[in-house]
Amino acid sequence: MTLRLELSDEFEDRLRHEAALAGTDVEGFVQRVVQEKLSSAAPASSSVASSGDSDPWLTLFEEWVTSHPARANVHLDDSRESIYAGRGE
């Protein structure tokens, strides 16, 4: 497939800069970004379709959730001591 995109000069400069940082040409960079976006969006749309859920809000929400990278090894200290630290209790 061939696509033709009209980009502002500013956006084109940014795209060229990002491609250079990634060590590739603009075409390769755009292909990689599109492939990453589509592969990260695929599980959300297929899980909604397979569950038979037709709620558009839920579909959009699940797509939004899967668009954010999963964070491993994140520690959240939600203990009472951390919540009320420094309050004189």
N, C-alpha and C positions, 0 to 999 in steps of 0.2 A: 504494500500500500504506500502511496505517495501522498503526503500532506503538504499543503502550502499555507504558511502562517505569516500574517502581517504583524510584526512586532515593532514597538516603539524603539527608538535608538537606545534609550536608557535600558530597556529590558533586554535588548540584544547584547549590549555590552555586559550586562550582568550574567546573561546566559553563557557568553564566551568566557567570562572570568571563572564561573563555576565549573565549566567543562575543563578549562586549563588546570584548575585546582585538582580535579578528579583525574587528570592525566589522560584525557581523551579529547576527541574532536566533538563539536557541537552535536552532530548527528548521533554519535554513539552515546553521548551523555543523555540526550533527550530520549533515545530508545530505552536506556537503562532506567531512567526515572519513570517513564510510562509503564514499563514492565513491572517495576516495583510497586507502583500504585495499583495496577490491575491485580497483581497477585495478592496484595494485602486486602483488597476489597472483595476478592472472590469468596473467601470463607463466609463473610457476613451475608452476602446475597444468597449463597447456596443454603446456608443454615435456615434462613428465613423462608426460602422457597420450599425446603424439604419439610419444615414444620407445619406448612400450610397456613401460617400466620399472614394475614393480609393487611395488618395495621400499618399504614404508611409511616406513622411516627416511630413505631418500633423498628421498622426497616432502616429509617434514617439514623436512629439512635445506635443501632448495632453497627452500621457503617462507620459512624463517628468513633465508636469505641475501638473498632479494629484499625482505624487510621492512625491511632496512637501506638507507638512501640511499647511492647511489654517490658516492664522493668523487673529484672531479676535481682535478688539479694538486696532488696530495699527494706530497711528496718525502720519501723515507725514506733516511737516510744509514746504510747497513749496511756501510760500508767498515771494513776492519780497524782503521784509525786511530781511528774513532769508537767502535768496540767496546772497544778496549783503552786508550782515552785515560785518562791519569792513573794507570796501573799501573806506571810506571817502565820500560817496555820501549822 
